[in-house]
Amino acid sequence: MPELNGRDIRTVVIACDAGMGSSVMVASQMRNRLKKYNVTVEHLAVNAIPADTQVVVCHAGLAQRAQGIAPGAVVVPFQIFMGDPAFDRVETAIRDGGVLAS
């Protein structure tokens, strides 16, 4: 099970099924939350995730696909597009230097 220290995270990929839709909102929200930690947030279709990605945040229905495409990445699934605790978990790990695991 992949894990990272939050202080080592430099890029977070917000992945969706086709590269558009509600996840654009999530990407914008996470960019705003993580910019103060110098973390880049990218929005990509799940099939376009680079194999060397550190962290993937995606809807729970895509988590297995994301893990298969980037097996070394920490995959953080969420259930709802606004206010999901998964978003707080990512920010807290980055802010506090805590462990973020799939």
Biopython code that builds the backbone (N, CA, C, O; Angstrom):
import numpy as np
from Bio.PDB.StructureBuilder import StructureBuilder

atoms = [
    (1, "MET", "N", (0.847, -1.185, 0.000)),
    (1, "MET", "CA", (0.000, 0.000, 0.000)),
    (1, "MET", "C", (0.892, 1.247, 0.000)),
    (1, "MET", "O", (1.621, 1.469, 0.967)),
    (2, "PRO", "N", (0.854, 2.055, -1.044)),
    (2, "PRO", "CA", (1.713, 3.239, -1.115)),
    (2, "PRO", "C", (1.394, 4.258, -0.008)),
    (2, "PRO", "O", (0.242, 4.429, 0.391)),
    (3, "GLU", "N", (2.441, 4.918, 0.466)),
    (3, "GLU", "CA", (2.267, 6.012, 1.420)),
    (3, "GLU", "C", (3.380, 7.033, 1.235)),
    (3, "GLU", "O", (4.468, 6.718, 0.753)),
    (4, "LEU", "N", (3.077, 8.263, 1.630)),
    (4, "LEU", "CA", (4.025, 9.379, 1.504)),
    (4, "LEU", "C", (3.943, 10.254, 2.736)),
    (4, "LEU", "O", (2.894, 10.359, 3.372)),
    (5, "ASN", "N", (5.061, 10.882, 3.067)),
    (5, "ASN", "CA", (5.022, 11.944, 4.057)),
    (5, "ASN", "C", (4.474, 13.180, 3.353)),
    (5, "ASN", "O", (4.910, 13.514, 2.251)),
    (6, "GLY", "N", (3.532, 13.848, 3.977)),
    (6, "GLY", "CA", (2.895, 15.010, 3.367)),
    (6, "GLY", "C", (3.860, 16.100, 2.945)),
    (6, "GLY", "O", (3.593, 16.814, 1.978)),
    (7, "ARG", "N", (4.968, 16.244, 3.642)),
    (7, "ARG", "CA", (5.946, 17.286, 3.292)),
    (7, "ARG", "C", (6.688, 16.975, 1.990)),
    (7, "ARG", "O", (7.306, 17.860, 1.398)),
    (8, "ASP", "N", (6.625, 15.724, 1.549)),
    (8, "ASP", "CA", (7.293, 15.330, 0.306)),
    (8, "ASP", "C", (6.396, 15.464, -0.918)),
    (8, "ASP", "O", (6.849, 15.253, -2.043)),
    (9, "ILE", "N", (5.139, 15.811, -0.712)),
    (9, "ILE", "CA", (4.183, 15.893, -1.821)),
    (9, "ILE", "C", (4.359, 17.220, -2.554)),
    (9, "ILE", "O", (4.269, 18.285, -1.944)),
    (10, "ARG", "N", (4.607, 17.156, -3.851)),
    (10, "ARG", "CA", (4.776, 18.348, -4.683)),
    (10, "ARG", "C", (3.668, 18.491, -5.708)),
    (10, "ARG", "O", (3.392, 19.598, -6.169)),
    (11, "THR", "N", (3.023, 17.377, -6.074)),
    (11, "THR", "CA", (1.970, 17.407, -7.088)),
    (11, "THR", "C", (0.835, 16.480, -6.681)),
    (11, "THR", "O", (1.059, 15.363, -6.214)),
    (12, "VAL", "N", (-0.382, 16.963, -6.866)),
    (12, "VAL", "CA", (-1.588, 16.164, -6.642)),
    (12, "VAL", "C", (-2.370, 16.179, -7.947)),
    (12, "VAL", "O", (-2.612, 17.242, -8.519)),
    (13, "VAL", "N", (-2.765, 15.004, -8.416)),
    (13, "VAL", "CA", (-3.591, 14.890, -9.616)),
    (13, "VAL", "C", (-5.031, 14.650, -9.189)),
    (13, "VAL", "O", (-5.318, 13.727, -8.428)),
    (14, "ILE", "N", (-5.930, 15.486, -9.685)),
    (14, "ILE", "CA", (-7.363, 15.260, -9.520)),
    (14, "ILE", "C", (-7.799, 14.564, -10.799)),
    (14, "ILE", "O", (-7.742, 15.150, -11.880)),
    (15, "ALA", "N", (-8.231, 13.319, -10.678)),
    (15, "ALA", "CA", (-8.557, 12.521, -11.858)),
    (15, "ALA", "C", (-10.061, 12.312, -11.975)),
    (15, "ALA", "O", (-10.775, 12.175, -10.982)),
    (16, "CYS", "N", (-10.510, 12.292, -13.214)),
    (16, "CYS", "CA", (-11.922, 12.017, -13.478)),
    (16, "CYS", "C", (-12.013, 11.069, -14.659)),
    (16, "CYS", "O", (-10.998, 10.671, -15.230)),
    (17, "ASP", "N", (-13.227, 10.712, -15.017)),
    (17, "ASP", "CA", (-13.415, 9.702, -16.054)),
    (17, "ASP", "C", (-13.022, 10.203, -17.440)),
    (17, "ASP", "O", (-12.395, 9.472, -18.206)),
    (18, "ALA", "N", (-13.384, 11.438, -17.769)),
    (18, "ALA", "CA", (-13.132, 11.935, -19.124)),
    (18, "ALA", "C", (-12.307, 13.215, -19.156)),
    (18, "ALA", "O", (-12.056, 13.751, -20.236)),
    (19, "GLY", "N", (-11.881, 13.713, -18.008)),
    (19, "GLY", "CA", (-11.091, 14.934, -17.982)),
    (19, "GLY", "C", (-11.918, 16.200, -17.871)),
    (19, "GLY", "O", (-11.388, 17.297, -18.043)),
    (20, "MET", "N", (-13.200, 16.071, -17.590)),
    (20, "MET", "CA", (-14.088, 17.226, -17.480)),
    (20, "MET", "C", (-15.120, 16.959, -16.383)),
    (20, "MET", "O", (-15.114, 15.899, -15.757)),
    (21, "GLY", "N", (-15.992, 17.921, -16.162)),
    (21, "GLY", "CA", (-17.110, 17.710, -15.256)),
    (21, "GLY", "C", (-16.871, 18.223, -13.855)),
    (21, "GLY", "O", (-16.129, 19.182, -13.641)),
    (22, "SER", "N", (-17.515, 17.564, -12.901)),
    (22, "SER", "CA", (-17.501, 18.020, -11.512)),
    (22, "SER", "C", (-16.109, 18.033, -10.907)),
    (22, "SER", "O", (-15.841, 18.808, -9.989)),
    (23, "SER", "N", (-15.231, 17.196, -11.404)),
    (23, "SER", "CA", (-13.886, 17.171, -10.846)),
    (23, "SER", "C", (-13.113, 18.451, -11.141)),
    (23, "SER", "O", (-12.120, 18.734, -10.471)),
    (24, "VAL", "N", (-13.545, 19.226, -12.123)),
    (24, "VAL", "CA", (-12.935, 20.537, -12.375)),
    (24, "VAL", "C", (-13.128, 21.415, -11.142)),
    (24, "VAL", "O", (-12.231, 22.161, -10.749)),
    (25, "MET", "N", (-14.307, 21.317, -10.541)),
    (25, "MET", "CA", (-14.588, 22.050, -9.310)),
    (25, "MET", "C", (-13.654, 21.606, -8.189)),
    (25, "MET", "O", (-13.111, 22.434, -7.457)),
    (26, "VAL", "N", (-13.474, 20.297, -8.062)),
    (26, "VAL", "CA", (-12.588, 19.750, -7.035)),
    (26, "VAL", "C", (-11.163, 20.246, -7.265)),
    (26, "VAL", "O", (-10.490, 20.647, -6.315)),
    (27, "ALA", "N", (-10.700, 20.224, -8.499)),
    (27, "ALA", "CA", (-9.341, 20.680, -8.808)),
    (27, "ALA", "C", (-9.153, 22.145, -8.430)),
    (27, "ALA", "O", (-8.129, 22.510, -7.852)),
    (28, "SER", "N", (-10.123, 22.975, -8.748)),
    (28, "SER", "CA", (-10.046, 24.393, -8.407)),
    (28, "SER", "C", (-10.006, 24.585, -6.892)),
    (28, "SER", "O", (-9.204, 25.362, -6.374)),
    (29, "GLN", "N", (-10.864, 23.880, -6.205)),
    (29, "GLN", "CA", (-10.916, 23.952, -4.742)),
    (29, "GLN", "C", (-9.578, 23.507, -4.133)),
    (29, "GLN", "O", (-9.061, 24.160, -3.227)),
    (30, "MET", "N", (-9.029, 22.412, -4.624)),
    (30, "MET", "CA", (-7.771, 21.906, -4.073)),
    (30, "MET", "C", (-6.597, 22.811, -4.436)),
    (30, "MET", "O", (-5.672, 22.956, -3.637)),
    (31, "ARG", "N", (-6.610, 23.420, -5.614)),
    (31, "ARG", "CA", (-5.557, 24.394, -5.966)),
    (31, "ARG", "C", (-5.527, 25.522, -4.938)),
    (31, "ARG", "O", (-4.467, 25.913, -4.450)),
    (32, "ASN", "N", (-6.708, 26.034, -4.622)),
    (32, "ASN", "CA", (-6.798, 27.124, -3.652)),
    (32, "ASN", "C", (-6.320, 26.686, -2.276)),
    (32, "ASN", "O", (-5.658, 27.454, -1.578)),
    (33, "ARG", "N", (-6.643, 25.474, -1.882)),
    (33, "ARG", "CA", (-6.268, 24.982, -0.561)),
    (33, "ARG", "C", (-4.779, 24.668, -0.453)),
    (33, "ARG", "O", (-4.189, 24.841, 0.614)),
    (34, "LEU", "N", (-4.166, 24.211, -1.540)),
    (34, "LEU", "CA", (-2.793, 23.707, -1.464)),
    (34, "LEU", "C", (-1.730, 24.674, -1.970)),
    (34, "LEU", "O", (-0.539, 24.407, -1.815)),
    (35, "LYS", "N", (-2.136, 25.796, -2.574)),
    (35, "LYS", "CA", (-1.126, 26.713, -3.122)),
    (35, "LYS", "C", (-0.206, 27.267, -2.043)),
    (35, "LYS", "O", (0.967, 27.514, -2.322)),
    (36, "LYS", "N", (-0.687, 27.471, -0.835)),
    (36, "LYS", "CA", (0.157, 28.009, 0.239)),
    (36, "LYS", "C", (1.243, 27.030, 0.685)),
    (36, "LYS", "O", (2.170, 27.409, 1.400)),
    (37, "TYR", "N", (1.124, 25.762, 0.257)),
    (37, "TYR", "CA", (2.135, 24.747, 0.574)),
    (37, "TYR", "C", (3.032, 24.450, -0.636)),
    (37, "TYR", "O", (3.826, 23.510, -0.609)),
    (38, "ASN", "N", (2.900, 25.252, -1.690)),
    (38, "ASN", "CA", (3.674, 25.071, -2.928)),
    (38, "ASN", "C", (3.453, 23.700, -3.570)),
    (38, "ASN", "O", (4.386, 23.080, -4.082)),
    (39, "VAL", "N", (2.214, 23.246, -3.531)),
    (39, "VAL", "CA", (1.835, 21.980, -4.156)),
    (39, "VAL", "C", (1.057, 22.299, -5.429)),
    (39, "VAL", "O", (0.113, 23.088, -5.407)),
    (40, "THR", "N", (1.456, 21.687, -6.525)),
    (40, "THR", "CA", (0.780, 21.853, -7.807)),
    (40, "THR", "C", (-0.381, 20.874, -7.889)),
    (40, "THR", "O", (-0.242, 19.703, -7.535)),
    (41, "VAL", "N", (-1.525, 21.356, -8.356)),
    (41, "VAL", "CA", (-2.697, 20.502, -8.557)),
    (41, "VAL", "C", (-2.992, 20.454, -10.046)),
    (41, "VAL", "O", (-3.168, 21.487, -10.692)),
    (42, "GLU", "N", (-3.043, 19.239, -10.582)),
    (42, "GLU", "CA", (-3.344, 19.033, -11.997)),
    (42, "GLU", "C", (-4.676, 18.313, -12.127)),
    (42, "GLU", "O", (-5.041, 17.508, -11.271)),
    (43, "HIS", "N", (-5.394, 18.604, -13.191)),
    (43, "HIS", "CA", (-6.668, 17.937, -13.479)),
    (43, "HIS", "C", (-6.493, 17.113, -14.739)),
    (43, "HIS", "O", (-6.191, 17.657, -15.801)),
    (44, "LEU", "N", (-6.681, 15.796, -14.631)),
    (44, "LEU", "CA", (-6.461, 14.898, -15.767)),
    (44, "LEU", "C", (-7.528, 13.810, -15.820)),
    (44, "LEU", "O", (-8.138, 13.467, -14.807)),
    (45, "ALA", "N", (-7.738, 13.279, -17.008)),
    (45, "ALA", "CA", (-8.552, 12.069, -17.133)),
    (45, "ALA", "C", (-7.776, 10.918, -16.501)),
    (45, "ALA", "O", (-6.547, 10.882, -16.565)),
    (46, "VAL", "N", (-8.487, 9.991, -15.898)),
    (46, "VAL", "CA", (-7.828, 8.893, -15.193)),
    (46, "VAL", "C", (-6.870, 8.129, -16.111)),
    (46, "VAL", "O", (-5.816, 7.680, -15.661)),
    (47, "ASN", "N", (-7.215, 7.977, -17.366)),
    (47, "ASN", "CA", (-6.342, 7.257, -18.301)),
    (47, "ASN", "C", (-5.089, 8.040, -18.673)),
    (47, "ASN", "O", (-4.182, 7.483, -19.291)),
    (48, "ALA", "N", (-5.020, 9.314, -18.314)),
    (48, "ALA", "CA", (-3.866, 10.157, -18.638)),
    (48, "ALA", "C", (-2.949, 10.397, -17.438)),
    (48, "ALA", "O", (-2.017, 11.196, -17.524)),
    (49, "ILE", "N", (-3.204, 9.720, -16.329)),
    (49, "ILE", "CA", (-2.366, 9.899, -15.140)),
    (49, "ILE", "C", (-0.960, 9.378, -15.444)),
    (49, "ILE", "O", (-0.811, 8.229, -15.861)),
    (50, "PRO", "N", (0.079, 10.207, -15.242)),
    (50, "PRO", "CA", (1.447, 9.720, -15.443)),
    (50, "PRO", "C", (1.777, 8.611, -14.437)),
    (50, "PRO", "O", (1.336, 8.661, -13.288)),
    (51, "ALA", "N", (2.535, 7.636, -14.861)),
    (51, "ALA", "CA", (2.865, 6.493, -14.002)),
    (51, "ALA", "C", (3.631, 6.903, -12.748)),
    (51, "ALA", "O", (3.568, 6.206, -11.735)),
    (52, "ASP", "N", (4.361, 8.033, -12.800)),
    (52, "ASP", "CA", (5.166, 8.463, -11.653)),
    (52, "ASP", "C", (4.451, 9.466, -10.746)),
    (52, "ASP", "O", (5.095, 10.140, -9.942)),
    (53, "THR", "N", (3.145, 9.568, -10.869)),
    (53, "THR", "CA", (2.360, 10.493, -10.050)),
    (53, "THR", "C", (2.481, 10.137, -8.572)),
    (53, "THR", "O", (2.480, 8.961, -8.207)),
    (54, "GLN", "N", (2.586, 11.165, -7.721)),
    (54, "GLN", "CA", (2.685, 10.946, -6.282)),
    (54, "GLN", "C", (1.329, 10.652, -5.653)),
    (54, "GLN", "O", (1.163, 9.657, -4.946)),
    (55, "VAL", "N", (0.355, 11.532, -5.917)),
    (55, "VAL", "CA", (-0.959, 11.448, -5.264)),
    (55, "VAL", "C", (-2.045, 11.642, -6.306)),
    (55, "VAL", "O", (-1.979, 12.556, -7.128)),
    (56, "VAL", "N", (-3.048, 10.771, -6.263)),
    (56, "VAL", "CA", (-4.227, 10.893, -7.114)),
    (56, "VAL", "C", (-5.441, 11.012, -6.205)),
    (56, "VAL", "O", (-5.648, 10.181, -5.321)),
    (57, "VAL", "N", (-6.234, 12.041, -6.424)),
    (57, "VAL", "CA", (-7.513, 12.208, -5.735)),
    (57, "VAL", "C", (-8.580, 11.988, -6.794)),
    (57, "VAL", "O", (-8.592, 12.670, -7.818)),
    (58, "CYS", "N", (-9.479, 11.034, -6.549)),
    (58, "CYS", "CA", (-10.503, 10.722, -7.547)),
    (58, "CYS", "C", (-11.747, 10.170, -6.867)),
    (58, "CYS", "O", (-11.709, 9.760, -5.707)),
    (59, "HIS", "N", (-12.844, 10.165, -7.604)),
    (59, "HIS", "CA", (-14.073, 9.571, -7.094)),
    (59, "HIS", "C", (-13.812, 8.094, -6.799)),
    (59, "HIS", "O", (-13.034, 7.443, -7.497)),
    (60, "ALA", "N", (-14.458, 7.578, -5.777)),
    (60, "ALA", "CA", (-14.246, 6.195, -5.346)),
    (60, "ALA", "C", (-14.441, 5.193, -6.482)),
    (60, "ALA", "O", (-13.777, 4.157, -6.514)),
    (61, "GLY", "N", (-15.333, 5.491, -7.400)),
    (61, "GLY", "CA", (-15.582, 4.598, -8.523)),
    (61, "GLY", "C", (-14.421, 4.483, -9.497)),
    (61, "GLY", "O", (-14.398, 3.577, -10.330)),
    (62, "LEU", "N", (-13.457, 5.391, -9.402)),
    (62, "LEU", "CA", (-12.292, 5.377, -10.298)),
    (62, "LEU", "C", (-11.007, 4.939, -9.598)),
    (62, "LEU", "O", (-9.966, 4.807, -10.243)),
    (63, "ALA", "N", (-11.069, 4.716, -8.299)),
    (63, "ALA", "CA", (-9.860, 4.465, -7.513)),
    (63, "ALA", "C", (-9.086, 3.241, -7.994)),
    (63, "ALA", "O", (-7.860, 3.285, -8.089)),
    (64, "GLN", "N", (-9.778, 2.167, -8.292)),
    (64, "GLN", "CA", (-9.090, 0.954, -8.729)),
    (64, "GLN", "C", (-8.381, 1.178, -10.072)),
    (64, "GLN", "O", (-7.251, 0.727, -10.262)),
    (65, "ARG", "N", (-9.042, 1.866, -10.988)),
    (65, "ARG", "CA", (-8.406, 2.187, -12.276)),
    (65, "ARG", "C", (-7.175, 3.058, -12.074)),
    (65, "ARG", "O", (-6.127, 2.813, -12.673)),
    (66, "ALA", "N", (-7.307, 4.075, -11.229)),
    (66, "ALA", "CA", (-6.187, 4.986, -10.973)),
    (66, "ALA", "C", (-4.998, 4.230, -10.393)),
    (66, "ALA", "O", (-3.858, 4.467, -10.793)),
    (67, "GLN", "N", (-5.253, 3.323, -9.454)),
    (67, "GLN", "CA", (-4.165, 2.562, -8.841)),
    (67, "GLN", "C", (-3.482, 1.663, -9.863)),
    (67, "GLN", "O", (-2.272, 1.451, -9.795)),
    (68, "GLY", "N", (-4.250, 1.136, -10.808)),
    (68, "GLY", "CA", (-3.667, 0.302, -11.856)),
    (68, "GLY", "C", (-2.798, 1.085, -12.819)),
    (68, "GLY", "O", (-1.804, 0.567, -13.326)),
    (69, "ILE", "N", (-3.167, 2.331, -13.074)),
    (69, "ILE", "CA", (-2.416, 3.181, -14.004)),
    (69, "ILE", "C", (-1.163, 3.755, -13.347)),
    (69, "ILE", "O", (-0.120, 3.885, -13.988)),
    (70, "ALA", "N", (-1.275, 4.095, -12.065)),
    (70, "ALA", "CA", (-0.136, 4.650, -11.316)),
    (70, "ALA", "C", (0.040, 3.840, -10.033)),
    (70, "ALA", "O", (-0.333, 4.306, -8.956)),
    (71, "PRO", "N", (0.601, 2.637, -10.134)),
    (71, "PRO", "CA", (0.654, 1.731, -8.985)),
    (71, "PRO", "C", (1.472, 2.242, -7.800)),
    (71, "PRO", "O", (1.277, 1.778, -6.677)),
    (72, "GLY", "N", (2.372, 3.176, -8.028)),
    (72, "GLY", "CA", (3.158, 3.719, -6.931)),
    (72, "GLY", "C", (2.533, 4.926, -6.260)),
    (72, "GLY", "O", (3.064, 5.434, -5.273)),
    (73, "ALA", "N", (1.412, 5.389, -6.788)),
    (73, "ALA", "CA", (0.765, 6.594, -6.263)),
    (73, "ALA", "C", (-0.102, 6.278, -5.054)),
    (73, "ALA", "O", (-0.653, 5.185, -4.928)),
    (74, "VAL", "N", (-0.207, 7.253, -4.176)),
    (74, "VAL", "CA", (-1.211, 7.200, -3.120)),
    (74, "VAL", "C", (-2.516, 7.637, -3.773)),
    (74, "VAL", "O", (-2.605, 8.744, -4.303)),
    (75, "VAL", "N", (-3.523, 6.780, -3.739)),
    (75, "VAL", "CA", (-4.825, 7.100, -4.313)),
    (75, "VAL", "C", (-5.778, 7.410, -3.168)),
    (75, "VAL", "O", (-6.007, 6.583, -2.285)),
    (76, "VAL", "N", (-6.330, 8.625, -3.203)),
    (76, "VAL", "CA", (-7.255, 9.082, -2.168)),
    (76, "VAL", "C", (-8.634, 9.206, -2.799)),
    (76, "VAL", "O", (-8.893, 10.151, -3.545)),
    (77, "PRO", "N", (-9.524, 8.255, -2.506)),
    (77, "PRO", "CA", (-10.864, 8.312, -3.094)),
    (77, "PRO", "C", (-11.791, 9.225, -2.296)),
    (77, "PRO", "O", (-11.648, 9.369, -1.082)),
    (78, "PHE", "N", (-12.738, 9.834, -2.993)),
    (78, "PHE", "CA", (-13.774, 10.619, -2.319)),
    (78, "PHE", "C", (-15.137, 10.154, -2.799)),
    (78, "PHE", "O", (-15.258, 9.530, -3.853)),
    (79, "GLN", "N", (-16.163, 10.465, -2.013)),
    (79, "GLN", "CA", (-17.537, 10.075, -2.336)),
    (79, "GLN", "C", (-18.356, 11.231, -2.895)),
    (79, "GLN", "O", (-19.146, 11.056, -3.822)),
    (80, "ILE", "N", (-18.158, 12.425, -2.316)),
    (80, "ILE", "CA", (-18.942, 13.588, -2.735)),
    (80, "ILE", "C", (-17.995, 14.686, -3.225)),
    (80, "ILE", "O", (-16.866, 14.807, -2.749)),
    (81, "PHE", "N", (-18.468, 15.471, -4.170)),
    (81, "PHE", "CA", (-17.602, 16.452, -4.827)),
    (81, "PHE", "C", (-17.385, 17.728, -4.022)),
    (81, "PHE", "O", (-16.468, 18.487, -4.333)),
    (82, "MET", "N", (-18.174, 17.983, -3.025)),
    (82, "MET", "CA", (-18.006, 19.183, -2.198)),
    (82, "MET", "C", (-17.942, 18.776, -0.731)),
    (82, "MET", "O", (-18.841, 18.103, -0.228)),
    (83, "GLY", "N", (-16.884, 19.183, -0.055)),
    (83, "GLY", "CA", (-16.787, 18.980, 1.380)),
    (83, "GLY", "C", (-16.474, 17.567, 1.829)),
    (83, "GLY", "O", (-16.699, 17.237, 2.993)),
    (84, "ASP", "N", (-15.967, 16.728, 0.955)),
    (84, "ASP", "CA", (-15.635, 15.360, 1.353)),
    (84, "ASP", "C", (-14.437, 15.382, 2.307)),
    (84, "ASP", "O", (-13.497, 16.145, 2.085)),
    (85, "PRO", "N", (-14.451, 14.562, 3.361)),
    (85, "PRO", "CA", (-13.325, 14.519, 4.304)),
    (85, "PRO", "C", (-11.994, 14.115, 3.664)),
    (85, "PRO", "O", (-10.935, 14.391, 4.228)),
    (86, "ALA", "N", (-12.030, 13.476, 2.515)),
    (86, "ALA", "CA", (-10.786, 13.097, 1.829)),
    (86, "ALA", "C", (-9.952, 14.330, 1.488)),
    (86, "ALA", "O", (-8.723, 14.278, 1.538)),
    (87, "PHE", "N", (-10.606, 15.428, 1.143)),
    (87, "PHE", "CA", (-9.883, 16.653, 0.794)),
    (87, "PHE", "C", (-9.154, 17.204, 2.016)),
    (87, "PHE", "O", (-8.017, 17.664, 1.914)),
    (88, "ASP", "N", (-9.816, 17.153, 3.172)),
    (88, "ASP", "CA", (-9.181, 17.586, 4.421)),
    (88, "ASP", "C", (-7.995, 16.690, 4.761)),
    (88, "ASP", "O", (-6.963, 17.169, 5.230)),
    (89, "ARG", "N", (-8.145, 15.399, 4.525)),
    (89, "ARG", "CA", (-7.078, 14.441, 4.836)),
    (89, "ARG", "C", (-5.817, 14.754, 4.034)),
    (89, "ARG", "O", (-4.711, 14.688, 4.570)),
    (90, "VAL", "N", (-5.973, 15.092, 2.763)),
    (90, "VAL", "CA", (-4.824, 15.443, 1.921)),
    (90, "VAL", "C", (-4.176, 16.728, 2.431)),
    (90, "VAL", "O", (-2.959, 16.782, 2.611)),
    (91, "GLU", "N", (-4.979, 17.753, 2.660)),
    (91, "GLU", "CA", (-4.413, 19.027, 3.126)),
    (91, "GLU", "C", (-3.732, 18.876, 4.481)),
    (91, "GLU", "O", (-2.649, 19.422, 4.687)),
    (92, "THR", "N", (-4.343, 18.150, 5.401)),
    (92, "THR", "CA", (-3.769, 17.972, 6.732)),
    (92, "THR", "C", (-2.422, 17.261, 6.662)),
    (92, "THR", "O", (-1.481, 17.656, 7.351)),
    (93, "ALA", "N", (-2.318, 16.225, 5.846)),
    (93, "ALA", "CA", (-1.044, 15.506, 5.709)),
    (93, "ALA", "C", (0.040, 16.427, 5.163)),
    (93, "ALA", "O", (1.180, 16.390, 5.627)),
    (94, "ILE", "N", (-0.308, 17.248, 4.185)),
    (94, "ILE", "CA", (0.666, 18.176, 3.600)),
    (94, "ILE", "C", (1.053, 19.249, 4.615)),
    (94, "ILE", "O", (2.234, 19.547, 4.791)),
    (95, "ARG", "N", (0.073, 19.816, 5.268)),
    (95, "ARG", "CA", (0.327, 20.889, 6.239)),
    (95, "ARG", "C", (1.166, 20.411, 7.421)),
    (95, "ARG", "O", (2.104, 21.089, 7.842)),
    (96, "ASP", "N", (0.818, 19.227, 7.958)),
    (96, "ASP", "CA", (1.438, 18.749, 9.192)),
    (96, "ASP", "C", (2.600, 17.785, 8.970)),
    (96, "ASP", "O", (3.261, 17.379, 9.925)),
    (97, "GLY", "N", (2.849, 17.417, 7.715)),
    (97, "GLY", "CA", (3.901, 16.441, 7.454)),
    (97, "GLY", "C", (3.517, 15.040, 7.888)),
    (97, "GLY", "O", (4.377, 14.219, 8.208)),
    (98, "GLY", "N", (2.227, 14.773, 7.896)),
    (98, "GLY", "CA", (1.743, 13.451, 8.288)),
    (98, "GLY", "C", (1.811, 12.469, 7.135)),
    (98, "GLY", "O", (2.112, 12.834, 5.999)),
    (99, "VAL", "N", (1.527, 11.221, 7.450)),
    (99, "VAL", "CA", (1.547, 10.164, 6.441)),
    (99, "VAL", "C", (0.230, 10.166, 5.683)),
    (99, "VAL", "O", (-0.845, 10.214, 6.281)),
    (100, "LEU", "N", (0.323, 10.112, 4.372)),
    (100, "LEU", "CA", (-0.845, 9.969, 3.504)),
    (100, "LEU", "C", (-0.697, 8.621, 2.819)),
    (100, "LEU", "O", (0.295, 8.364, 2.138)),
    (101, "ALA", "N", (-1.695, 7.758, 3.005)),
    (101, "ALA", "CA", (-1.637, 6.406, 2.444)),
    (101, "ALA", "C", (-2.905, 6.109, 1.670)),
    (101, "ALA", "O", (-3.953, 6.709, 1.909)),
    (102, "SER", "N", (-2.792, 5.168, 0.731)),
    (102, "SER", "CA", (-3.955, 4.721, -0.047)),
    (102, "SER", "C", (-4.916, 3.977, 0.862)),
    (102, "SER", "O", (-5.963, 3.515, 0.409)),
]
sb = StructureBuilder()
sb.init_structure("model")
sb.init_model(0)
sb.init_chain("A")
sb.init_seg("    ")
for serial, (resi, resn, name, xyz) in enumerate(atoms, 1):
    if name == "N":
        sb.init_residue(resn, " ", resi, " ")
    sb.init_atom(name, np.array(xyz, "f"), 0.0, 1.0, " ", f" {name:<3s}", serial, name[0])
structure = sb.get_structure()
